Amino acid sequence: MLAVVPQMRILIAIEPVDFRFGIDRLSALCREKLQQDPYCGAAFVFRNRRGNSVRILIYDGVGYWLVIRRFSRGRLRWWPSVTDQPLTQLAAQQLQILLYQGSPAGAQLAEDWRRLPLP
């Protein structure tokens, strides 16, 4: 079971990826294209071209988790716009809104009770 906690670093890959990619190809994509260490414990979030599915890749120190969320109806309502950066960062609350097809951009979220320094 994975828990999305406020201290988790969540990185969104802006460009869609081919969902035939498995764990090895996604971790290679993190290293080569996104310039990130896939073993750092961050959650890497990817979407497919149609926007009806999301994959989350996380390394927990023992092995990889590959979480797939395919929407039974509709598509993602929000995704970061394409910029010169291949990644953007989200808060844990924003990821939960995104996974329920909401728009974290317009959501009013409560401040964290006590901020912890990120690694």
C-alpha positions as CSV (number, residue, x, y, z in Angstrom):
1,M,0.0,0.0,0.0
2,L,1.3,3.4,-0.9
3,A,0.6,6.5,1.1
4,V,0.7,9.9,-0.4
5,V,2.1,12.1,2.4
6,P,2.7,15.9,2.3
7,Q,6.5,15.3,2.5
8,M,6.5,13.3,-0.7
9,R,8.2,14.8,-3.7
10,I,5.9,14.5,-6.7
11,L,7.2,15.2,-10.2
12,I,4.9,15.5,-13.2
13,A,6.4,14.7,-16.6
14,I,4.8,17.3,-18.9
15,E,5.0,15.4,-22.2
16,P,2.8,12.3,-22.7
17,V,4.6,8.9,-22.8
18,D,4.0,5.6,-24.6
19,F,2.2,3.4,-22.1
20,R,3.7,0.3,-23.5
21,F,6.8,1.4,-21.4
22,G,7.3,-0.7,-18.3
23,I,9.3,0.0,-15.2
24,D,12.7,-0.2,-16.9
25,R,11.8,2.2,-19.7
26,L,10.2,4.7,-17.4
27,S,13.1,4.7,-15.0
28,A,15.5,5.2,-18.0
29,L,13.3,8.1,-19.2
30,C,13.6,9.6,-15.7
31,R,17.4,9.4,-16.0
32,E,18.0,10.4,-19.6
33,K,15.2,12.8,-20.6
34,L,14.1,14.2,-17.2
35,Q,17.6,14.3,-15.7
36,Q,16.3,12.8,-12.4
37,D,17.5,9.9,-10.3
38,P,14.7,7.3,-10.3
39,Y,16.0,5.9,-7.0
40,C,15.5,9.1,-5.1
41,G,12.1,8.2,-3.7
42,A,10.1,10.8,-5.6
43,A,6.9,9.9,-7.3
44,F,7.1,10.4,-11.1
45,V,3.7,10.9,-12.7
46,F,3.2,10.2,-16.4
47,R,0.1,10.5,-18.7
48,N,-0.7,8.9,-22.0
49,R,-1.5,10.8,-25.1
50,R,-5.3,10.5,-24.8
51,G,-5.3,11.7,-21.2
52,N,-7.4,8.9,-19.9
53,S,-4.7,7.1,-18.0
54,V,-1.9,8.0,-15.5
55,R,1.1,6.0,-14.3
56,I,3.1,6.7,-11.2
57,L,6.6,5.3,-10.7
58,I,8.1,5.2,-7.2
59,Y,11.2,3.5,-5.8
60,D,10.7,2.8,-2.1
61,G,14.2,1.5,-1.2
62,V,13.3,-2.1,-1.8
63,G,11.8,-2.1,-5.3
64,Y,9.7,-0.1,-7.7
65,W,6.0,0.5,-7.6
66,L,4.2,1.1,-10.8
67,V,0.7,2.4,-10.2
68,I,-1.7,2.7,-13.0
69,R,-4.9,4.8,-12.9
70,R,-7.2,4.4,-15.9
71,F,-10.3,6.5,-15.9
72,S,-13.5,4.7,-16.7
73,R,-15.1,7.9,-18.0
74,G,-13.6,11.0,-19.4
75,R,-10.1,12.3,-19.4
76,L,-7.9,14.4,-17.3
77,R,-9.3,17.9,-16.9
78,W,-6.0,19.4,-16.1
79,W,-2.3,18.8,-16.9
80,P,0.6,21.3,-16.8
81,S,1.2,23.2,-20.0
82,V,4.2,22.5,-22.1
83,T,7.1,24.7,-21.1
84,D,10.9,24.6,-21.6
85,Q,11.1,22.4,-18.4
86,P,10.3,18.7,-18.8
87,L,9.0,18.5,-15.2
88,T,6.9,20.3,-12.7
89,Q,6.3,19.6,-9.1
90,L,3.0,19.1,-7.3
91,A,2.0,18.9,-3.7
92,A,0.5,15.7,-2.3
93,Q,-3.0,17.3,-2.1
94,Q,-2.8,18.4,-5.7
95,L,-1.9,14.9,-6.9
96,Q,-4.9,13.5,-5.1
97,I,-7.2,16.1,-6.8
98,L,-5.5,15.2,-10.2
99,L,-6.1,11.5,-9.7
100,Y,-9.9,12.2,-9.3
101,Q,-10.0,14.1,-12.6
102,G,-10.0,17.5,-10.8
103,S,-8.0,20.6,-11.5
104,P,-5.4,21.3,-8.8
105,A,-4.7,24.7,-10.4
106,G,-8.0,26.2,-9.2
107,A,-8.2,24.3,-5.9
108,Q,-8.0,26.2,-2.6
109,L,-5.9,24.0,-0.3
110,A,-5.2,24.4,3.4
111,E,-1.6,25.1,4.3
112,D,0.4,22.3,5.8
113,W,0.3,22.3,9.6
114,R,4.0,22.1,9.9
115,R,6.3,22.2,6.9
116,L,9.2,19.7,6.9
117,P,12.3,20.2,4.8
118,L,12.4,18.2,1.6
119,P,15.5,16.2,0.8
